[in-house]
Amino acid sequence: MIKKIIFLFFGAVLLWSCATVPFIQRESSIKSVVELINTGNHAKLSELSEIPFLLDGEIIVMPGDVSFFWETALKNGLSISGYTIESVGPPDAGDSAVFSESREIAMFFAKYVPEDSSIAKIKASSGTFYLLLNGKEGKYPRIIGFKGDGA
């Protein structure tokens, strides 16, 4: 009986500690989103995109507008080829400035970006890209925001 109590206690401690560790996207998850971009899968990217969605320094609140962005950008040659994932981690207070230094974007981060989100910086032959991600849907992460400084 004592062994069961000790086992349950340590099990509870383990579960509690896991809840306090922020979820960081794996590189394979980030690569899966990049692959969707590179193959032009705007339908899946639209499905994975959260509303509201952060695009560069703009907040998009209509699902149709997010779909329009992905479809148009991909048809016009958006790709992230020859890339390396430079960094991935939880967003900090300064990361909203990556998208814009406006107060509106800082408020977006405070209100819509959960603490267990991840921001990935991707260096590619066509420029620098940022993916703001949270959680998972199947093998793909949910996309909260995207910024591209690419050519």
DSSP file (Angstrom, degrees, kcal/mol; ACC not computed):
  #  RESIDUE AA STRUCTURE BP1 BP2  ACC     N-H-->O    O-->H-N    N-H-->O    O-->H-N    TCO  KAPPA ALPHA  PHI   PSI    X-CA   Y-CA   Z-CA
    1    1 A M     >        0   0    0      0, 0.0     4,-1.9     0, 0.0     5,-0.2   0.000 360.0 360.0 360.0 -42.1    0.0    0.0    0.0
    2    2 A I  H  >  +     0   0    0      1,-0.2     4,-2.5     2,-0.2     5,-0.2   0.886 360.0  54.7 -63.1 -39.1    2.8    2.4    0.8
    3    3 A K  H  > S+     0   0    0      1,-0.2     4,-2.7     2,-0.2    -1,-0.2   0.898 107.0  50.7 -62.4 -39.6    4.5    1.7   -2.5
    4    4 A K  H  > S+     0   0    0      2,-0.2     4,-2.7     1,-0.2    -1,-0.2   0.908 110.5  48.7 -64.3 -41.9    1.2    2.6   -4.3
    5    5 A I  H  X S+     0   0    0     -4,-1.9     4,-2.5     2,-0.2    -2,-0.2   0.915 113.2  46.8 -64.8 -43.5    1.0    5.9   -2.4
    6    6 A I  H  X S+     0   0    0     -4,-2.5     4,-2.6     2,-0.2     5,-0.2   0.924 112.9  50.0 -63.9 -44.1    4.6    6.7   -3.2
    7    7 A F  H  X S+     0   0    0     -4,-2.7     4,-2.2     1,-0.2    -2,-0.2   0.924 112.6  46.4 -60.6 -45.6    4.1    5.8   -6.9
    8    8 A L  H  X S+     0   0    0     -4,-2.7     4,-2.5     2,-0.2    -1,-0.2   0.884 111.3  53.0 -64.2 -39.3    1.0    7.9   -7.1
    9    9 A F  H  X S+     0   0    0     -4,-2.5     4,-2.3     2,-0.2    -2,-0.2   0.948 112.1  43.2 -61.6 -49.6    2.8   10.8   -5.4
   10   10 A F  H  X S+     0   0    0     -4,-2.6     4,-2.3     1,-0.2    -1,-0.2   0.850 112.7  54.1 -67.4 -33.2    5.7   10.8   -7.8
   11   11 A G  H  X S+     0   0    0     -4,-2.2     4,-2.4    -5,-0.2    -1,-0.2   0.920 109.6  47.3 -63.5 -43.5    3.3   10.3  -10.7
   12   12 A A  H  X S+     0   0    0     -4,-2.5     4,-2.5     2,-0.2    -2,-0.2   0.905 111.8  50.4 -64.4 -41.7    1.4   13.4   -9.7
   13   13 A V  H  X S+     0   0    0     -4,-2.3     4,-2.5     2,-0.2    -2,-0.2   0.907 110.5  50.3 -62.5 -42.0    4.6   15.4   -9.2
   14   14 A L  H  X S+     0   0    0     -4,-2.3     4,-1.9     2,-0.2    -2,-0.2   0.929 112.2  46.2 -63.3 -45.7    5.8   14.4  -12.7
   15   15 A L  H  X S+     0   0    0     -4,-2.4     4,-1.4     1,-0.2    -2,-0.2   0.906 112.8  50.5 -63.6 -41.7    2.5   15.4  -14.3
   16   16 A W  H  X S+     0   0    0     -4,-2.5     4,-0.7     1,-0.2    -2,-0.2   0.914 109.9  49.6 -62.6 -43.3    2.5   18.7  -12.4
   17   17 A S  H >X S+     0   0    0     -4,-2.5     3,-0.7     1,-0.2     4,-0.6   0.852 106.8  55.6 -67.6 -33.5    6.0   19.5  -13.5
   18   18 A C  H >< S+     0   0    0     -4,-1.9     3,-0.7     1,-0.2    -1,-0.2   0.846 101.6  58.3 -65.9 -32.7    5.2   18.7  -17.2
   19   19 A A  H 3< S+     0   0    0     -4,-1.4    -1,-0.2     1,-0.2    -2,-0.2   0.734 105.4  50.0 -69.2 -21.2    2.4   21.3  -17.1
   20   20 A T  H << S+     0   0    0     -4,-0.7    -1,-0.2    -3,-0.7    -2,-0.2   0.575  90.0  89.7 -94.7  -9.6    4.8   24.0  -16.1
   21   21 A V  S << S-     0   0    0     -3,-0.7    95,-0.0    -4,-0.6     2,-0.0  -0.774  83.6-120.6 -88.6 123.7    7.4   23.3  -18.8
   22   22 A P        -     0   0    0      0, 0.0     2,-0.5     0, 0.0    94,-0.1  -0.345  23.8-115.4 -66.6 143.9    6.5   25.3  -22.0
   23   23 A F        -     0   0    0     93,-0.1     2,-0.5    66,-0.0   112,-0.1  -0.669  31.0-164.6 -78.3 124.5    5.9   23.4  -25.2
   24   24 A I        -     0   0    0     -2,-0.5    94,-0.1    66,-0.1    93,-0.1  -0.948  23.2-115.7-112.5 130.9    8.5   24.1  -27.8
   25   25 A Q        -     0   0    0     -2,-0.5     2,-0.2   108,-0.1    94,-0.1  -0.344  29.6-122.8 -63.0 141.4    7.9   23.1  -31.4
   26   26 A R    >>  -     0   0    0      1,-0.1     4,-1.8    -2,-0.0     3,-0.6  -0.500  20.5-114.9 -79.3 155.2   10.2   20.5  -32.7
   27   27 A E  H 3> S+     0   0    0      1,-0.2     4,-2.8     2,-0.2     5,-0.2   0.848 116.8  60.5 -59.8 -33.1   12.2   21.3  -35.8
   28   28 A S  H 3> S+     0   0    0      1,-0.2     4,-1.6     2,-0.2    -1,-0.2   0.870 103.9  49.9 -63.9 -35.2   10.3   18.5  -37.7
   29   29 A S  H <> S+     0   0    0     -3,-0.6     4,-1.4     2,-0.2    -1,-0.2   0.902 111.8  47.5 -67.7 -41.1    7.0   20.4  -37.0
   30   30 A I  H  X S+     0   0    0     -4,-1.8     4,-2.3     1,-0.2     3,-0.3   0.916 110.5  52.1 -65.6 -42.9    8.5   23.7  -38.3
   31   31 A K  H  X S+     0   0    0     -4,-2.8     4,-2.5     1,-0.2    -1,-0.2   0.848 104.0  58.0 -62.0 -33.5    9.9   21.8  -41.4
   32   32 A S  H  X S+     0   0    0     -4,-1.6     4,-1.6     2,-0.2    -1,-0.2   0.880 107.8  46.2 -66.2 -36.1    6.4   20.4  -42.0
   33   33 A V  H  X S+     0   0    0     -4,-1.4     4,-2.0    -3,-0.3    -2,-0.2   0.914 112.0  50.7 -69.7 -42.9    5.0   24.0  -42.2
   34   34 A V  H  X S+     0   0    0     -4,-2.3     4,-3.0     1,-0.2    46,-0.3   0.893 108.1  53.7 -60.6 -38.9    7.9   25.1  -44.5
   35   35 A E  H  X S+     0   0    0     -4,-2.5     4,-1.9     2,-0.2    -1,-0.2   0.889 105.5  52.9 -63.6 -39.0    7.1   22.1  -46.7
   36   36 A L  H  <>S+     0   0    0     -4,-1.6     5,-2.5     2,-0.2     4,-0.4   0.900 112.0  46.3 -61.9 -39.7    3.5   23.2  -47.0
   37   37 A I  H ><5S+     0   0    0     -4,-2.0     3,-1.1     1,-0.2    -2,-0.2   0.948 112.9  48.7 -65.1 -48.9    4.7   26.6  -48.1
   38   38 A N  H 3<5S+     0   0    0     -4,-3.0    -2,-0.2     1,-0.3    -1,-0.2   0.754 113.2  46.8 -68.0 -24.7    7.2   25.2  -50.6
   39   39 A T  T 3<5S-     0   0    0     -4,-1.9    -1,-0.3    -5,-0.2    -2,-0.2   0.450 112.5-118.2 -95.2  -0.6    4.7   22.9  -52.1
   40   40 A G  T < 5 +     0   0    0     -3,-1.1     2,-1.9    -4,-0.4     3,-0.2   0.781  53.7 160.2  75.6  27.5    2.1   25.6  -52.4
   41   41 A N     >< +     0   0    0     -5,-2.5     4,-2.0     1,-0.2    -1,-0.2  -0.492   1.7 159.8 -84.6  72.4   -0.5   24.0  -50.1
   42   42 A H  H  >  +     0   0    0     -2,-1.9     4,-2.4     1,-0.2    -1,-0.2   0.807  68.0  60.3 -66.0 -30.0   -2.5   27.1  -49.4
   43   43 A A  H  > S+     0   0    0     -3,-0.2     4,-2.0     2,-0.2    -1,-0.2   0.936 108.9  41.7 -64.2 -46.0   -5.6   25.1  -48.3
   44   44 A K  H  > S+     0   0    0      2,-0.2     4,-2.0     1,-0.2    -2,-0.2   0.894 114.0  52.5 -69.0 -39.5   -3.8   23.3  -45.5
   45   45 A L  H  X S+     0   0    0     -4,-2.0     4,-0.9     1,-0.2    -2,-0.2   0.902 110.4  48.6 -62.2 -40.3   -1.9   26.5  -44.4
   46   46 A S  H  < S+     0   0    0     -4,-2.4     3,-0.5     1,-0.2    -1,-0.2   0.906 110.5  51.3 -64.3 -41.7   -5.3   28.3  -44.2
   47   47 A E  H  < S+     0   0    0     -4,-2.0    -2,-0.2     1,-0.2    -1,-0.2   0.854 112.3  46.2 -63.1 -35.9   -6.8   25.5  -42.2
   48   48 A L  H  < S+     0   0    0     -4,-2.0    95,-2.5    -5,-0.1     2,-0.3   0.619  91.1 102.8 -83.1 -13.8   -3.8   25.6  -39.7
   49   49 A S  E  <  -a  143   0A   0     -4,-0.9    95,-0.2    -3,-0.5     2,-0.1  -0.546  67.0-134.5 -79.8 132.0   -3.9   29.4  -39.3
   50   50 A E  E     -     0   0A   0     93,-3.3    -1,-0.1    -2,-0.3    -2,-0.1  -0.398  25.5-102.4 -76.5 156.7   -5.4   30.9  -36.2
   51   51 A I  E    S+     0   0A   0     -2,-0.1     2,-0.2     1,-0.1    10,-0.1  -0.999 109.7  43.4-121.9 125.6   -7.8   33.8  -36.2
   52   52 A P  E    S-     0   0A   0      0, 0.0     2,-0.4     0, 0.0     9,-0.2   0.532  91.2-167.4 -70.6 156.1   -6.8   36.5  -35.4
   53   53 A F  E     - B   0  60A   0      7,-2.8     7,-3.5    -2,-0.2     2,-0.7  -0.937  16.4-137.5-120.0 136.2   -3.7   36.0  -37.5
   54   54 A L  E     -aB 145  59A   0     90,-2.6    92,-2.6    -2,-0.4     2,-0.6  -0.850  21.9-179.8 -98.7 116.7   -0.6   38.1  -37.4
   55   55 A L  E >   -aB 146  58A   0      3,-3.0     3,-3.1    -2,-0.7     2,-0.4  -0.955  63.6 -55.8-119.6 111.9    0.9   38.9  -40.8
   56   56 A D  T 3  S-     0   0    0     90,-2.6    93,-0.0    -2,-0.6    90,-0.0  -0.415 122.5 -22.5  51.8-112.1    4.0   41.0  -40.7
   57   57 A G  T 3  S+     0   0    0     -2,-0.4     2,-0.4    -3,-0.1    -1,-0.3   0.160 122.0  92.2-110.0  18.3    2.7   44.0  -38.7
   58   58 A E  E <   -B   55   0A   0     -3,-3.1    -3,-3.0    47,-0.0     2,-0.6  -0.882  65.0-140.2-116.4 145.1   -1.0   43.5  -39.5
   59   59 A I  E     -B   54   0A   0     -2,-0.4     2,-0.5    -5,-0.2    -5,-0.2  -0.913  16.8-158.2-103.0 120.9   -3.7   41.6  -37.6
   60   60 A I  E     +B   53   0A   0     -7,-3.5    -7,-2.8    -2,-0.6    -2,-0.0  -0.869  16.6 173.8-101.7 128.2   -6.1   39.7  -39.8
   61   61 A V        +     0   0    0     -2,-0.5    -1,-0.1    -9,-0.2     3,-0.1   0.493  55.2  80.1-113.0  -6.7   -9.4   38.9  -38.3
   62   62 A M    >>  -     0   0    0      1,-0.1     4,-1.6    -9,-0.1     3,-0.8  -0.902  66.9-146.2-106.9 125.5  -11.3   37.3  -41.2
   63   63 A P  H 3> S+     0   0    0      0, 0.0     4,-2.4     0, 0.0     5,-0.2   0.866 101.1  57.1 -55.1 -37.5  -10.6   33.7  -42.2
   64   64 A G  H 3> S+     0   0    0      1,-0.2     4,-2.3     2,-0.2     5,-0.1   0.845 103.8  53.0 -63.5 -33.1  -11.2   34.5  -45.8
   65   65 A D  H <> S+     0   0    0     -3,-0.8     4,-2.3     2,-0.2    -1,-0.2   0.862 108.3  49.5 -70.6 -35.8   -8.5   37.1  -45.7
   66   66 A V  H  X S+     0   0    0     -4,-1.6     4,-2.4     2,-0.2    -2,-0.2   0.927 112.1  48.2 -67.1 -44.0   -6.0   34.6  -44.3
   67   67 A S  H  X S+     0   0    0     -4,-2.4     4,-2.7     1,-0.2     5,-0.2   0.913 110.9  51.5 -60.5 -42.7   -6.9   32.2  -47.0
   68   68 A F  H  X S+     0   0    0     -4,-2.3     4,-2.8     2,-0.2     5,-0.3   0.912 108.7  51.6 -60.9 -43.1   -6.5   34.9  -49.6
   69   69 A F  H  X S+     0   0    0     -4,-2.3     4,-3.1     2,-0.2     5,-0.3   0.967 112.6  43.6 -57.8 -53.9   -3.0   35.8  -48.2
   70   70 A W  H  X S+     0   0    0     -4,-2.4     4,-2.3     1,-0.2     5,-0.3   0.929 116.6  46.7 -60.5 -46.0   -1.8   32.2  -48.4
   71   71 A E  H  X S+     0   0    0     -4,-2.7     4,-2.2    -5,-0.2    -1,-0.2   0.939 117.3  42.3 -62.2 -47.5   -3.2   31.6  -51.9
   72   72 A T  H  X S+     0   0    0     -4,-2.8     4,-1.6    -5,-0.2    -2,-0.2   0.923 114.7  49.6 -66.6 -45.4   -1.9   34.8  -53.3
   73   73 A A  H  <>S+     0   0    0     -4,-3.1     5,-2.6    -5,-0.3    -1,-0.2   0.916 114.1  45.0 -62.0 -43.2    1.5   34.6  -51.7
   74   74 A L  H ><5S+     0   0    0     -4,-2.3     3,-1.5    -5,-0.3    -1,-0.2   0.890 111.4  51.9 -70.4 -38.6    2.1   31.1  -52.8
   75   75 A K  H 3<5S+     0   0    0     -4,-2.2    -1,-0.2    -5,-0.3    -2,-0.2   0.786 107.9  55.0 -66.3 -25.4    0.8   31.7  -56.4
   76   76 A N  T 3<5S-     0   0    0     -4,-1.6    -1,-0.3    -5,-0.2    -2,-0.2   0.211 130.7 -89.7 -94.9  15.3    3.2   34.7  -56.5
   77   77 A G  T < 5 +     0   0    0     -3,-1.5     2,-0.3     1,-0.3    -3,-0.2   0.584  62.0 166.0  98.2  10.6    6.2   32.6  -55.7
   78   78 A L      < +     0   0    0     -5,-2.6     2,-0.3    -6,-0.2    -1,-0.3  -0.440  18.8 149.4 -60.3 123.5    6.5   32.6  -51.9
   79   79 A S        -     0   0    0     -2,-0.3     2,-0.4     2,-0.1    47,-0.1  -0.984  44.8-146.2-151.5 157.7    9.0   29.9  -51.0
   80   80 A I        +     0   0    0     -2,-0.3     3,-0.4   -46,-0.3     2,-0.2  -0.696  39.4 164.2-124.3  75.5   11.5   29.2  -48.2
   81   81 A S        +     0   0    0     -2,-0.4    44,-2.1     1,-0.2    45,-0.5  -0.611  55.4  20.3 -99.2 156.8   14.1   27.3  -50.1
   82   82 A G  S    S+     0   0    0     -2,-0.2    -1,-0.2    42,-0.2     2,-0.2   0.927  93.9 161.9  57.3  48.0   17.7   26.6  -49.0
   83   83 A Y        -     0   0    0     -3,-0.4     2,-0.3    41,-0.2    41,-0.3  -0.572  34.9-165.8-105.6 159.9   16.7   27.2  -45.4
   84   84 A T  E     -C  123   0A   0     39,-2.6    39,-2.5    -2,-0.2     2,-1.0  -0.989  30.2-121.0-135.0 144.0   18.0   26.6  -41.9
   85   85 A I  E     -C  122   0A   0     -2,-0.3    37,-0.2    37,-0.2     3,-0.1  -0.762  29.9-175.0 -84.4 108.3   16.1   26.9  -38.7
   86   86 A E  E     -     0   0A   0     35,-1.9     2,-0.3    -2,-1.0    -1,-0.2   0.882  61.2  -9.7 -76.4 -39.8   18.2   29.5  -36.9
   87   87 A S  E     -C  121   0A   0     34,-1.5    34,-2.6    -3,-0.1     2,-0.3  -0.993  52.4-174.8-157.2 154.1   16.3   29.5  -33.6
   88   88 A V  E     +C  120   0A   0     -2,-0.3    32,-0.2    32,-0.2   -61,-0.1  -0.958  30.5 115.5-150.5 134.4   13.1   28.2  -32.0
   89   89 A G  E     -C  119   0A   0     30,-1.4    30,-3.1    -2,-0.3   -64,-0.1  -0.980  65.1 -51.4-177.9 178.5   11.8   29.0  -28.6
   90   90 A P        -     0   0    0      0, 0.0    28,-0.2     0, 0.0     2,-0.1  -0.443  63.4-106.6 -68.6 142.2    9.1   30.6  -26.5
   91   91 A P        -     0   0    0      0, 0.0     2,-0.2     0, 0.0    26,-0.1  -0.444  37.4-158.8 -68.5 141.8    8.4   34.2  -27.5
   92   92 A D    >   -     0   0    0     -2,-0.1     3,-1.6    -3,-0.1     4,-0.4  -0.548  38.5 -82.9-111.5-177.1    9.6   36.8  -25.1
   93   93 A A  G >  S+     0   0    0      1,-0.3     3,-0.5    -2,-0.2     4,-0.2   0.794 126.4  50.9 -58.9 -31.4    8.6   40.4  -24.5
   94   94 A G  G >  S+     0   0    0      1,-0.2     3,-1.1     2,-0.1     4,-0.3   0.604  87.7  82.5 -83.6 -11.0   10.8   41.7  -27.3
   95   95 A D  G X> S+     0   0    0     -3,-1.6     3,-1.2     1,-0.3     4,-0.6   0.738  76.8  68.6 -70.5 -21.5    9.6   39.3  -30.0
   96   96 A S  H X> S+     0   0    0     -3,-0.5     4,-2.3    -4,-0.4     3,-1.0   0.840  91.4  63.9 -63.3 -28.9    6.5   41.3  -30.8
   97   97 A A  H <4 S+     0   0    0     -3,-1.1    -1,-0.3     1,-0.3    -2,-0.2   0.706  87.0  70.6 -67.9 -19.4    9.0   43.9  -32.2
   98   98 A V  H <4 S+     0   0    0     -3,-1.2    -1,-0.3    -4,-0.3    -2,-0.2   0.888 110.9  32.2 -60.7 -37.4   10.0   41.3  -34.9
   99   99 A F  H << S-     0   0    0     -3,-1.0     2,-0.3    -4,-0.6    -2,-0.2   0.872 141.3 -34.6 -86.9 -42.3    6.6   41.9  -36.4
  100  100 A S     <  -     0   0    0     -4,-2.3    -1,-0.4     2,-0.1    -2,-0.1  -0.906  40.5-130.1-174.6 150.6    6.1   45.6  -35.5
  101  101 A E        +     0   0    0     -2,-0.3    -4,-0.1    -4,-0.1    -5,-0.1   0.292  69.6 123.0 -90.8  10.8    7.0   47.9  -32.7
  102  102 A S  S  > S-     0   0    0     -6,-0.2     4,-1.7     1,-0.1     5,-0.1  -0.319  71.8-125.3 -73.0 155.8    3.5   49.2  -32.5
  103  103 A R  H  > S+     0   0    0      1,-0.2     4,-2.3     2,-0.2     5,-0.2   0.829 109.8  62.2 -66.1 -33.0    1.5   49.0  -29.3
  104  104 A E  H  > S+     0   0    0      2,-0.2     4,-1.9     1,-0.2    -1,-0.2   0.896 105.2  45.2 -61.3 -41.9   -1.2   47.1  -31.2
  105  105 A I  H  > S+     0   0    0      2,-0.2     4,-2.4     1,-0.2    -1,-0.2   0.879 110.1  54.2 -72.5 -37.1    1.1   44.2  -32.0
  106  106 A A  H  X S+     0   0    0     -4,-1.7     4,-2.0     1,-0.2    -2,-0.2   0.903 110.3  48.0 -60.2 -39.7    2.4   44.2  -28.4
  107  107 A M  H  X S+     0   0    0     -4,-2.3     4,-2.5     2,-0.2     5,-0.3   0.870 107.4  56.0 -67.8 -37.0   -1.2   43.9  -27.3
  108  108 A F  H  X>S+     0   0    0     -4,-1.9     4,-3.4     2,-0.2     5,-0.6   0.942 108.9  47.2 -58.2 -47.9   -1.8   41.1  -29.8
  109  109 A F  H  X5S+     0   0    0     -4,-2.4     4,-1.1     1,-0.2    -2,-0.2   0.912 113.5  48.3 -60.2 -43.2    1.1   39.2  -28.2
  110  110 A A  H  <5S+     0   0    0     -4,-2.0    -1,-0.2    -5,-0.2    -2,-0.2   0.865 123.6  30.8 -66.2 -35.7   -0.3   39.8  -24.7
  111  111 A K  H  <5S+     0   0    0     -4,-2.5    -2,-0.2    -5,-0.1    -3,-0.2   0.858 131.3  24.3 -93.7 -38.6   -3.8   38.7  -25.6
  112  112 A Y  H  <5S+     0   0    0     -4,-3.4    -3,-0.2    -5,-0.3    -2,-0.1   0.513  99.2  81.9-113.4  -7.1   -3.5   36.1  -28.4
  113  113 A V  S  <<S-     0   0    0     -4,-1.1    -1,-0.1    -5,-0.6     4,-0.1  -0.857  72.5-142.4-105.5 104.0   -0.1   34.4  -28.1
  114  114 A P    >   -     0   0    0      0, 0.0     3,-1.8     0, 0.0    -2,-0.1  -0.201  21.0-114.8 -62.3 154.9   -0.2   31.8  -25.3
  115  115 A E  T 3  S+     0   0    0      1,-0.3    -2,-0.0   -25,-0.1     0, 0.0   0.772 115.0  58.5 -61.3 -26.2    2.9   31.4  -23.1
  116  116 A D  T 3  S+     0   0    0    -94,-0.1    19,-0.4   -26,-0.1    -1,-0.3   0.184  84.3 114.0 -92.9  19.6    3.5   27.9  -24.5
  117  117 A S    <   -     0   0    0     -3,-1.8     2,-0.4    17,-0.1    17,-0.2  -0.282  56.1-139.4 -77.7 170.8    3.8   29.2  -28.1
  118  118 A S  E     - D   0 133A   0     15,-2.8    15,-3.1   -28,-0.2     2,-0.5  -0.978   6.1-153.9-132.4 147.5    7.0   29.1  -30.1
  119  119 A I  E     -CD  89 132A   0    -30,-3.1   -30,-1.4    -2,-0.4     2,-0.5  -0.990  13.8-162.5-120.2 128.9    8.6   31.5  -32.5
  120  120 A A  E     -CD  88 131A   0     11,-2.7    11,-2.0    -2,-0.5     2,-0.6  -0.927   6.9-154.9-113.7 132.0   10.9   30.1  -35.2
  121  121 A K  E     -CD  87 130A   0    -34,-2.6   -35,-1.9    -2,-0.5   -34,-1.5  -0.925  15.6-168.8-104.4 124.2   13.4   32.2  -37.1
  122  122 A I  E     -CD  85 129A   0      7,-3.4     7,-2.9    -2,-0.6     2,-0.5  -0.957  10.3-157.6-120.7 123.7   14.3   30.7  -40.4
  123  123 A K  E     +CD  84 128A   0    -39,-2.5   -39,-2.6    -2,-0.5     2,-0.3  -0.877  24.1 169.6 -99.0 128.1   17.1   31.9  -42.6
  124  124 A A  E >   - D   0 127A   0      3,-3.0     3,-1.4    -2,-0.5   -41,-0.2  -0.835  51.1-103.2-132.2 169.1   16.7   31.0  -46.3
  125  125 A S  T 3  S+     0   0    0    -44,-2.1   -43,-0.1    -2,-0.3     3,-0.1   0.762 123.6  49.7 -63.9 -22.7   18.3   31.8  -49.6
  126  126 A S  T 3  S-     0   0    0    -45,-0.5    25,-2.8     1,-0.3     2,-0.3   0.392 125.1 -78.0 -98.1   2.8   15.4   34.2  -50.2
  127  127 A G  E <   -D  124   0A   0     -3,-1.4    -3,-3.0    23,-0.3     2,-0.4  -0.921  61.5 -44.1 140.0-164.1   15.5   36.0  -46.9
  128  128 A T  E     -D  123   0A   0     -2,-0.3    21,-3.4    -5,-0.2     2,-0.3  -0.906  49.5-172.8-110.6 135.9   14.6   35.7  -43.2
  129  129 A F  E     -DE 122 148A   0     -7,-2.9    -7,-3.4    -2,-0.4     2,-0.4  -0.937  10.2-155.6-129.6 149.6   11.2   34.3  -42.1
  130  130 A Y  E     -DE 121 147A   0     17,-3.0    17,-2.1    -2,-0.3     2,-0.5  -0.990   3.5-166.0-126.4 134.2    9.4   34.0  -38.8
  131  131 A L  E     -DE 120 146A   0    -11,-2.0   -11,-2.7    -2,-0.4     2,-0.6  -0.986   7.1-157.6-118.1 126.4    6.7   31.5  -37.8
  132  132 A L  E     +DE 119 145A   0     13,-2.5    12,-3.3    -2,-0.5    13,-1.7  -0.925  27.8 178.3-103.0 115.1    4.7   32.1  -34.7
  133  133 A L  E     -DE 118 143A   0    -15,-3.1   -15,-2.8    -2,-0.6     2,-0.3  -0.819  19.0-177.6-126.1 155.1    3.3   28.7  -33.7
  134  134 A N  E     - E   0 142A   0      8,-2.1     8,-1.6    -2,-0.3   -17,-0.1  -0.963  50.0 -27.9-153.2 135.1    1.2   27.1  -31.0
  135  135 A G  E    S-     0   0A   0    -19,-0.4     7,-0.5    -2,-0.3     2,-0.3   0.000  74.6 -82.5  61.9-164.6    0.0   23.5  -30.3
  136  136 A K  E     -     0   0A   0      5,-0.3     2,-0.4    -3,-0.1     3,-0.1  -0.983  20.8-167.1-141.7 149.6   -0.5   20.8  -32.8
  137  137 A E  E >  S- E   0 140A   0      3,-3.9     3,-1.6    -2,-0.3     2,-0.4  -0.859  78.9 -50.1-133.4  98.8   -3.2   19.6  -35.2
  138  138 A G  T 3  S-     0   0    0     -2,-0.4     0, 0.0     1,-0.3     0, 0.0  -0.596 122.9 -21.7  68.4-128.4   -2.1   16.2  -36.3
  139  139 A K  T 3  S+     0   0    0     -2,-0.4    -1,-0.3    -3,-0.1  -107,-0.1   0.466 127.2  81.5 -91.2  -0.5    1.5   16.4  -37.4
  140  140 A Y  E <  S- E   0 137A   0     -3,-1.6    -3,-3.9  -108,-0.1     2,-0.2  -0.806  74.4-128.6-108.3 144.5    1.3   20.2  -38.0
  141  141 A P  E     -     0   0A   0      0, 0.0    -5,-0.3     0, 0.0     2,-0.2  -0.537  32.7-104.9 -80.0 156.7    1.5   23.1  -35.5
  142  142 A R  E     - E   0 134A   0     -8,-1.6    -8,-2.1    -7,-0.5     2,-0.6  -0.600  34.4-132.1 -75.6 143.0   -1.2   25.8  -35.5
  143  143 A I  E     +aE  49 133A   0    -95,-2.5   -93,-3.3    -2,-0.2   -10,-0.2  -0.886  31.8 169.2-106.2 118.5    0.1   29.0  -37.1
  144  144 A I  E     -     0   0A   0    -12,-3.3   -90,-2.6    -2,-0.6     2,-0.3   0.764  68.1  -1.1 -94.0 -32.3   -0.5   32.2  -35.2
  145  145 A G  E     -aE  54 132A   0    -13,-1.7   -13,-2.5   -92,-0.2     2,-0.3  -0.995  52.3-161.0-158.9 160.0    1.6   34.5  -37.3
  146  146 A F  E     +aE  55 131A   0    -92,-2.6   -90,-2.6    -2,-0.3     2,-0.4  -0.996   7.8 178.3-145.7 138.0    4.0   34.8  -40.3
  147  147 A K  E     - E   0 130A   0    -17,-2.1   -17,-3.0    -2,-0.3     2,-0.4  -0.991   5.1-172.6-141.0 134.2    6.6   37.4  -41.3
  148  148 A G  E     + E   0 129A   0     -2,-0.4   -19,-0.2   -19,-0.2    -2,-0.0  -0.988  19.8 179.8-130.3 126.6    8.8   37.3  -44.3
  149  149 A D        +     0   0    0    -21,-3.4   -20,-0.1    -2,-0.4   -21,-0.1  -0.015  49.9 132.7-103.8  26.7   11.6   39.6  -45.1
  150  150 A G              0   0    0    -23,-0.2   -23,-0.3   -22,-0.2    -2,-0.1  -0.232 360.0 360.0 -80.1 166.2   12.3   37.6  -48.2
  151  151 A A              0   0    0    -25,-2.8   -24,-0.1    -2,-0.0    -1,-0.1   0.431 360.0 360.0 -84.3 360.0   12.8   38.8  -51.7
